[in-house]
Each structure stands twice: as structure tokens, then as C-alpha cells.
Amino acid sequence: MNMRRMLFIVIPLLFILNNAVSFFVFQSGRTVQQSYNMMLDRVLLYKQIDEKTRENLRAINVHIMDRSPGSLKEFENQRAELKALQTSLSAQQPVASVELAVRSYRHMLATFISQEKSVMDALNSRTPLAYASSYADAETTAGFIREEAYQLIDQELSYYQPFYRKILVQTDVMNHWGIAVFAANTVISLVFAYWISLRITKPIQGLVRTAEQISEGNLEATPPPMGVHDEFRTLSEAFRQMQENLKLLIQKEKEGLEKDRLVKELELAVLQNQINPHFLFNSLNVLSKLALIEGAEKTSDLTVSLSNLLRYNLRQLDRPVPLRDEVEHAREYFIIQQARFRERIRFETEIEEAGLDVLVPVLTLQPILENVFVHAIEGMEEGAVIKLAVQCKPDETWVSISDNGAGMSGEIRDSLLHYDEASPKNADGKSGHSTGLGTRNVFKRLELFYDRKDLVRIESAPGAGTTVILRIPVRGKEENHVSPVDRG
């Protein structure tokens, strides 16, 4: 459950609980108030009826004395008000204990009203003092009404007294319950507030600690585990993904630095051999021309090949070259080596022209060929064969260099493929005649250049020769002159 949904549930529940307690207490008080109002209304009504009957008697006396229209009108008003009170009394629902008394009280009030009418009718007759008997009856009835009103008030109060005591006890209990519920609600609110704040602050504190550790250089620090599916778990996963991306970026930066280091080492190795290159080129050209003049054509060709080989080795090393240039450079290198080994070796090529346009790092094939001469066929007296093949695959160009030399053991093959830690010695542990580049350097440069680790395969066994296969991605065709340092 996420934090937003939790707040939407907890806060309304607390609000409803508070309102329910408040409404219950309010409703209890309202019930008491309604009962009290009903009783008070009946008591006041009894009191008003008693007063109004006496006012009606006074109005009759006034009219008997002056017989004026004003006194008659005043009597009619008083009589109308008394009838209104009679109607209110009829609408009241008395309690069971005073129902008979209320009914008698109604009859007495009706008798008084009819006696008033009799008095007024007697006043309008021609018989003197005919009203006296009716007035005396009305006055007696008014006295009964007064006494009955007092008795009804006493009975109403007596009836409601235990009821009110019970209500007061219940109200007191409800007040205690209200206080208890309020205290419990306060405690629950504080617990929920602490729990919710803990759910918010604890994950944030864990992420802050992890961020501080990462800022101090500890990239292996992991965010605290989040047990529920909420916003903080999403934030923790995003934080962990950012951490992985940071590691990846740092790894790529290290690889870029490694590329720079390899290129600088390569340039340094070449610069160590670059002793006044213009003087060497001029000297080789002079030797070539001199050999040609003296009729030594092979010597002239060998000198030209050496000049081309030296010029290729001194070119800019941080620029990729087409595979075609590497193949031509390999041929020049073989011409020089054949002058040394003569008929003991044979160089074969099987080239598909469509595969020569891919880009490769400069000086990719020569170190592998040099390793073949030094470690594979140097001890062979005759019949040595080195084959260079280029084959086109759907998404790759395969370059294979094979020989029928001494081969190598699985341990040596693995040491060549696992080139993370470069060795100052050659694959077999012996120092050899090398340019200093090394096959491991070539494999590492290929990996950094194409950002892949599955580009090299070595097939070999002791006494069965060796085949080195390079898998060059075809995408190199579209990236003309892109520095390997910038790739990744």
C-alpha cells in the first residue's frame, strides 16, 4: 500500500471516529433536551390555561359592569385565546400516569368555556340577574381548573424525576466514555502519526546514508531493502538503477582510459624505433636504387618492402584503417620474413574482396604473423605453411591466420585469450623477437574498438598447428576514420 492511499484511509477513519463520538454525545444531550422541552411545554400550558381562565372571568366582570362594546371585544379576544390553548392541550400526548387527569382537565376547560357562553347569553336576556348562577358555576370551574393544573404539574414532575435521573446517569456515563474515546483516539492518532512518519523518514534516511557512502567513493553501497510496494520502493529501485548506470559509466570511462593508455604505449613503442625516420627512408631508397643499378633486383625489392613496412608502422596509430591496408602490410611483412626463411616457408592467401572494406585498428595482423614466425615455425626445417584467409559472413568478416607449426597447449591458449593482465613475455613464457605489441595487445584493442568480447577464437593443439580467427563486425564499414579512443 502506497503512502497516498494509506493517508486517504487513516485520516478519514480518524475523522469519522471523532465525529461519531461527538454525534453520539450530541444526540444523547438532544434527547434529554427534547424530553425536558416536552415536559416544560405541558407545564407552561397548564399554567397559561389557569391564568387565561382568570383573565376571562375578569373580562366578564368588566363587561357586566359597563356593558360596553369595548369590554365585549376584550372578552371575545380573551375567549379566543383560551380556545387556542384548549386546542394546544388537545394536541398534547400526555404520559400514561396522568392521562386520566389530563382528560378530566380537558373536560373542565370545555365546561368553563361553555359556562362563559351561558353567562354572555344570560346577559343578553331580559331577565335581571339571570347570569349570576352561570357566573358562579364558571367561577367554581375556574377554581377546579387551577387546582387540577397544580396537581398535573406535580404529577408531571414526579413522573419525569426518575427519568431525568436516569438520563443524567447515562449522560455522565457517556461523558466518561467520551473522555475515554477521546484519549484513545488521541493515542491512536499519535501512534499512526509516528508510524507514518517512520515509514517516510526511515527509507529517506537509508537512501541518504547510501548517497553519502557513494559520494565517498563506495560504489558497492546498496540502498536499504523496502518491504512494501510503495513510492519509496520505486525510489529505491530507481536509486539502485542510477547506481548501476554510474558503475557502467565509470567502467566505460576506465575502458576509454585503457584505450588511451594502449594507444600511448603503442605510440611510445613506435617512437622508440623511430630514429630519424626521414634519414632511414632516404637511406633505404638509396640502397634500393643502388641494388637495382647493380642488378640485385631481389635486394632492391626487399629494401622497398622494408621501407613500406617501416612507413606503415610509423603512421598515426589512433586511426582505424581498412582491412585491405592490413592485408597489404601483412604481404610486405611476409616478403621480408621469406628473405630470412627462404624455401622453408610458404605464404598462402584466400581473400574475398568484399570483406576488405571493414575498418580495423592499425597493426592488427602483423603482431599475429610475427607470433607465428617466432613460436610456431621457427624450428621447422621445411614445409612451413602460413595461410591468411578473409571470408564474408552475414554480419561479420572473418579473418583467419593459420599455420602448420608446433601448436600450443590449452593453458597457453587460455593465457592468450585472457589478456586482462598483460605479460612482458610471450605466450610460451620466453622472450622472443617482437615489436612489443603482442597478441594480447591486439586482442584487447579489438575488444575496446568494437566493444565486444567474443571477437577472437584460437584453435590449436600441440603438434597440430594453430588457427587464430578474428570476427570483425561489418558495421566498421560505416565508421570512416573514427578514433578507437572515442568508441564505446
N, C-alpha and C positions, 0 to 999 in steps of 0.2 A: 504494500500500500504506500503510495507516494505521500509526501508531506502535505500537498494541497488537499487531497482527498481526506486525509486524517484531520486536518484543521476544519474542513467543512463538516465533519461528523462530530468531532469532540465539542467544538464551540456551540453549535445548535443544541446538542444534548444538555450541556450545562445551562444554557439559556432556557430550555424547556423545563428543566428540573426546577430552576429558580422560580419561573412563572407558575409552575404547578403548585408549589408550596405557597406562594403568595396568593394565588387564586383560591386555594383551599381555606386559608385563614380568612381571606376576604369574604368568601361565601358563608363561612360559619358566622362571622360577625353580621353579615347581611341578614341571615336567617333570624338571629336574635333581634336585630333591629326591626325586622318586619313583624315579628310576634309582639314586640313591645309597642309598635305603632298601632297594630290592630287593637290591642287591649286599651291603649290610651285613647284611640278614636272612640271606642264604645263608652269609656268613662266620661269623656268630654261630651259625647252625645247625650248621655243620661243627665249630665249637669246642665246642658243647654236646654233640654226639654223642661227640666224643673224651672229654670229661670224664665223660659218663654211662657209657661203656664201662668206664672205670677204676673208677668207683664200683660198677658191677655186679660187677667182679672182686673188689673189697674186700668187698662184701656176701657173695659166695660163700665167700671165705676165712673170714669171721667165722662163717658157718653151718657150714663144715667143722669149725671148731674147737669150737664149743659145741653144735651140732645142736639149738638151742633153737627153740621156736615163734616167739619174738620176732625172732631173726635171719632165720628163714624169711620172716616177714611183711615185714621190711625189704627182703629180696632181691626179694620179689614186687612191692613198690612201685617199687623201682629198675627192675626189668624192665618194669613197665607204663609208666614214664616214658620208657624207651628205645624202646619200641614207638610211643609217641606221637610221639617225634622221628622215628622211621622213617616214620610216616605223613606228617609235615610235609615230610620230604625227598622223598617220592614225589609230593607236590603241587607241588613247585617245578618251574619250567620253566627248565632251565639254558640257558646260551648255547651256540651251536654248537661253539665251540672246546673246551669242556670237557664236552661231552655224554657221550663215551665214558668219561671219568674218573669222572663222576658216576654213570654206570650201574655201573661196577666198584665204586664206593664203596657203592652200594646193595646190591650182591651181598655184599660183605664184611660189611656191617651185618647182613644177613639170616643169613649164615653164623655170625656171632658169636652172634646170638640163638638159633639152633638148637644151637650148641655149648653155650650156657648150659643149655639144656634137657637136653642129653645129660649134663652134669655133674650136674644135680639128679637125673636118673634113675639115674645110677650111684651116687649117694649113697644112694638108697633100695634098692639091690640088696644082696644078702647077701655079695657078693664084696668083700673088703677091697681098698682102693686101686684099685678099678675106675675111679674118677673121675679118676685122675691124668692119664691120656692125654688125656681130653676137656678137662680144665682147661688142660693145656699147649697144646692146639690153640687154645682160646679166648684164652689169653694172647697167643699168637703173632698171632692175628687182630686182637686189640685193638691190637697194635703196628703192624700194617699199616694199620689204620683211622687211627691217629694220624698216620702218615707221609703217608697219602693225603689227610688233611684239610689238612695243611700245604701239600701240593702244589696242592690245589684252591684254597686261599686265595691262593697265589701266582699261579695261572693267572687267577683272577677279577680280582685287582688288575692283572695285566698286560693282561688284555682291556679293562678299563674305563679304564685310564690314558689312552690316546689319545682315547677317547670323552669323558672328563671334560675333557681339554684342549680338545677341540673345543667342548664346551658352555661352557667358561669363556671361550673366544674369542667365541663367539656372545653370551654374556651381556654381555661387555664391549662388543661392538658394539651390543647392544640398549640398554645403559646410555647410550652416546653418542647413539643415536637418541632415546632418551627425553629426554635433556637438550635435544637439538635441537628435538624436537617441543614440549617444554615452553616453550622460549624462543620458538619460532614461535607457539605458542598464546598466550603472554603478549603478544607483539607484536600478533597479530590481535585479541586481546581489547581491548588499548589503542586500536587503530585503530577498532574497532567502537564502543567507548565514546565516543571523541572524535567519531566520525561521528554517532552517535545524539544525543549532547549538542548537537552543532552543529545538527542538524535540529530540536532542541527550542528551543535558545536563540536561534538566528538569526531565526526568524519572530517570536518573542516580542519580541526587541529591535526588529525593524522595526515591530511594532504599537505598542510603547512610544513610539518616535520619532514615529509618526503621531499618537498620542494627545497627545503634548507639543505638536506643531505645531497640532493642533486646539484645545488648551487655550489656546494663544497667539493664537487668532483666525484661523488659516489653515484655513478650511473646505475649501479645494481640495486639501489634502494627501491623498494616496491611500495605502492600505496596500501593502506590497511584494507583488509577484506570487508566488503559490505554484504551483510546477510540478507537484505531485502531488495526487492526491485523498486527503487525509488530514484529521485533525482541525483542523490549522492552516489549511488552505484553507477549511474550513467556518467557522472562526472569523474568517478574513479577510473572507469574503463577508458574514458577519453584521455585522462591524465596518463594512464598506462600506455595507451596508443601513442601519445605525444612523446613519451619516454622512449618507446621503441623506435619511433621516427628519428628522435635525436641520436640514438645509438647508430641507426643506419646512416644518418648524415655524417656522423663522426667517422664511421667506418669508411664511407666513401671519401671523406677528406683524407683519411690515412692512406687510402689507395692512391689518391691523387698525389700525395706527398711521396708515396713509394714510386709512382711513375716518374716524378721529377728526380728522385734520387737515382733511379736506374738510368735515366737519360743522362744525368750529370756524370754518373760513373762511366757510362759508355763514352760520353764526350771526353772525359778525362783520360780514359784508356786510349782513345784515338789520338788525343793531343800528345800523349806520351810518345806515340810513334810518329807524330807529325814534326819531324825535324827538317825544317826548311823545305816544305813540300815543293815550292817552285824550283828550287835547286835540284831536288830529286827528279821532278818531271822533266826538266830540261836535260839533266844528265841521262835519264832513261831514253829520251828522244834521240840524243846524240849517239848513245850506244846502239839504238835500233838502226839509225841511218848508217852508222859505221859498219855494223854487221851486214846490212843489206848491200853496202858497197863492196865489202869483202866477199860477198857470195854466201854468207851464212844466213840463209833465209829462216831456218828454224830458230836460230838465236834471235833474229830480228822479230819473229812472231812472238817468241817467248817474252821478249822485252816489252813489246806492245801490250801483251796480256797483263804483265806485271804493272805497267803504267796504268792501264784501265782499272785493275784491281785496287791499286793504291788510291786512285782518284775516287772510286766508288766508296771506299772506306772513309774518305775524308769529307764526304758530303754531309749536309745538315741531317742530324740524327733524330730530330724530333718531328720529322715529316714522314708520313706514310708514303710508300711507293707502290706502283702496280706490281703484281706478281711477275709480270713479264720481265721487269728490270732485275728482279731477284734471280730468275731463271738464267738470264744472260750473264749475270755476275757469277752464278754457280758454274757456268761453262768456262768462263775465264779462269776461275779458281781451279777447275779440273785440268785445264791446259797446263797451268804451272805445276800442279802435282804430278801430271803424267810425265813431265820432263824429268821428274825425280824418280818415279817408279817405272817408267818406260812400258815395256810389254807386259809387266806383271799385273796391270790393271786394265779394265775396260769400262768405259762410261757409256751407259745406255739411257736414252730419254724416250718417254712416251707421253707426249704433250697434246692436250686438247686446247686449241687456240681460244675457244670460247671461255675458258676458265682463267685466262691470263690477265683479265682486266680488274680483278678484285684488288683491293688495297691491303697491304700488309706492312708491319713495321720494317724499317730498313735493317739489313743484315739479319735476316731470319734463317736463310738456308745455309749460308757459309759456315756458321758455327756447328751445325749438324753434320755437314760434309767433313769438316775438319775433325770432328769426333770420330767419324767413320775411319778416316785415314789413320788417326793416332791409335785407336783402340781396337779396330776391327780387322784391318787388312795389312797393317804394317808388318806383321810377322809372316805373311803369306809369300811364298817364293814365286807363285804363278797362279793364274786363273781367277784373280780377284775381279769381281763384277760389282759395280755400283750403278744403281738404277734410280732415275728421277722420273716420277710419273705425276701428271696432273689430270684429274678426272672431274667432270662436271656432274653434280648431283642436283636434285630439285631446288634446294635452298642453300647448298654449300658447294664449295670447291675443295676437293681432297687432294692434298699434296703428300706424296709418299716418297721417302728416301730409304731404299733397301740395299742390303749388301749380303754377301755370302761368307762373311767373316766368322770370327770366333764366337759371336753371340754373347749373351750375358745371362747371369742368374736372375731369378725373380727378385732377390734382395737388391741387386744393383738397379734393376728396372724400377722398383718401387722408390728407391732413393732419387732417381731422376725425375719421377713424376711428382714426388712430394718435395717440392722445391721451395717450401716456405722458409727454410733456413739454408742459405747458400753456403757452399763449402769452398774453401780455397783450392781444394784438389778436384781432380776429375772423378768421373763416376766410379772408377775402379780403385780410387784411393791413391793413385800415382800421379805425380806431376808429369804433364805432357806438353807438347808443343802447341800452345793455344794462343789465340788472340786475346784471351782474358774475358771474352763474352760468356762462353759456356752455354751448354744446352739448357741448364736450369734458368739462366737469364732469359733465353729465348722463350721458354715456356711461360715464364712469369710475365714477360712483356706481351705475349699473345693474350694471356688471361686479362690483363689490365686494359689492353687495346680494345678487345671485344666484350669485356665484362662477362665472360663465361669461363667455366672451369672444366668443360668437357671437350676441349679442342684438341687434346693430344692423346694419342694411343701408341703404345710401344708393344710390338710383337717380337719376342726373341726367346731363344733357349740356347744353352751352351752347345757350341758346335753347329748350330743350325742357322746362323746369320741373324740379322736384326732388320726390322722394318719400323720406321717412325712415320706415323700418319698424322698429318695436320688437317683439321677440319676448319676451313676458312668460310665464315658466313658470307653469303652473296651480297648482303647489304653494304659491304665495303665499296661496291661499285658507285654508290650514290654519294659518297662522302669524300670528295676530292680534296686532298691536302688538308685533312683535319688532324690537328696535333694529337697524338696519343695521350698527351698530358691532360688534355681537356675532355677526354672521353670518360664515360662512366655512366 
